[in-house]
Amino acid sequence: MDDSFDRFAALVEKYVDIPKLTPTIVNEFIKKIVVYAPEEQGTRRIQKVKIIFNFLDELDMPEIGKPIVTETTCGRRKTA
C-alpha cells in the first residue's frame, strides 16, 4: 500500500495547478468506471456509477443525495 500511495501522491503533485481537466489526466487517475443498468423507481430512473481509481483500493463513496440530471443525445432529460 505504501508504494501505491507514494505513486498516487506523486501523480497528485504533478497536477496540483492544472488549468483544465483533460482526458489524459482523467486516464491517469481512474482505472475504470462501471455504469450499472438503470432502475425504475416510480417516475424516476436511478443509475449507479462506480469509479475505481488507480493506485488505490476501491473506495466506498457515499451516495449522492440529490440526483444529477443530464441531457441525452436525443434531447430528452435523463437522470443519472
BAMAR-991606 format. One record per residue (C-alpha): residue number from 1; residue in three letters; chain; x, y, z. Coordinates in pm, whole numbers, plus 50000, padded with zeros to 5 digits. Layout:
BEGIN
marse:tido:nulo:px:py:pz
NUM:ALA:A:X:Y:Z
...
//
This chain:
BEGIN
marse:tido:nulo:px:py:pz
1:MET:A:50000:50000:50000
2:ASP:A:50286:50243:50076
3:ASP:A:50424:50213:49722
4:SER:A:50077:50268:49574
5:PHE:A:50021:50571:49796
6:ASP:A:50360:50718:49702
7:ARG:A:50279:50680:49330
8:PHE:A:49935:50834:49383
9:ALA:A:50082:51125:49584
10:ALA:A:50340:51191:49309
11:LEU:A:50061:51197:49049
12:VAL:A:49858:51442:49259
13:GLU:A:50161:51670:49296
14:LYS:A:50212:51660:48919
15:TYR:A:49862:51803:48862
16:VAL:A:49823:52048:49153
17:ASP:A:49771:52362:48942
18:ILE:A:49610:52234:48624
19:PRO:A:49405:52491:48432
20:LYS:A:49182:52232:48261
21:LEU:A:49092:51868:48323
22:THR:A:49184:51667:48013
23:PRO:A:49111:51304:47914
24:THR:A:49482:51225:47964
25:ILE:A:49472:51345:48324
26:VAL:A:49149:51156:48395
27:ASN:A:49301:50837:48250
28:GLU:A:49600:50868:48482
29:PHE:A:49376:50887:48791
30:ILE:A:49093:50649:48701
31:LYS:A:49139:50279:48639
32:LYS:A:48781:50207:48534
33:ILE:A:48426:50331:48553
34:VAL:A:48142:50083:48599
35:VAL:A:47797:50201:48490
36:TYR:A:47514:49983:48616
37:ALA:A:47184:49923:48438
38:PRO:A:46920:50184:48523
39:GLU:A:46647:50102:48772
40:GLU:A:46297:50246:48751
41:GLN:A:46162:50382:49081
42:GLY:A:45816:50517:49014
43:THR:A:45858:50809:48775
44:ARG:A:46232:50833:48845
45:ARG:A:46515:50646:48677
46:ILE:A:46814:50567:48902
47:GLN:A:47150:50463:48761
48:LYS:A:47452:50379:48977
49:VAL:A:47808:50459:48871
50:LYS:A:48120:50318:49039
51:ILE:A:48460:50484:48989
52:ILE:A:48775:50279:49057
53:PHE:A:49089:50487:49095
54:ASN:A:49446:50388:49004
55:PHE:A:49684:50311:49292
56:LEU:A:49404:50298:49550
57:ASP:A:49185:50017:49672
58:GLU:A:48816:50055:49599
59:LEU:A:48671:50343:49795
60:ASP:A:48325:50331:49949
61:MET:A:48181:50657:49824
62:PRO:A:47861:50786:49984
63:GLU:A:47558:50801:49760
64:ILE:A:47471:51140:49620
65:GLY:A:47158:51261:49790
66:LYS:A:47043:51476:49501
67:PRO:A:47012:51323:49152
68:ILE:A:47226:51457:48871
69:VAL:A:47025:51548:48561
70:THR:A:47200:51507:48227
71:GLU:A:47093:51558:47867
72:THR:A:47081:51264:47629
73:THR:A:47183:51285:47265
74:CYS:A:46814:51277:47173
75:GLY:A:46746:51592:47378
76:ARG:A:46537:51413:47641
77:ARG:A:46616:51466:48008
78:LYS:A:46794:51180:48174
79:THR:A:46852:51136:48549
80:ALA:A:47181:50969:48637
//
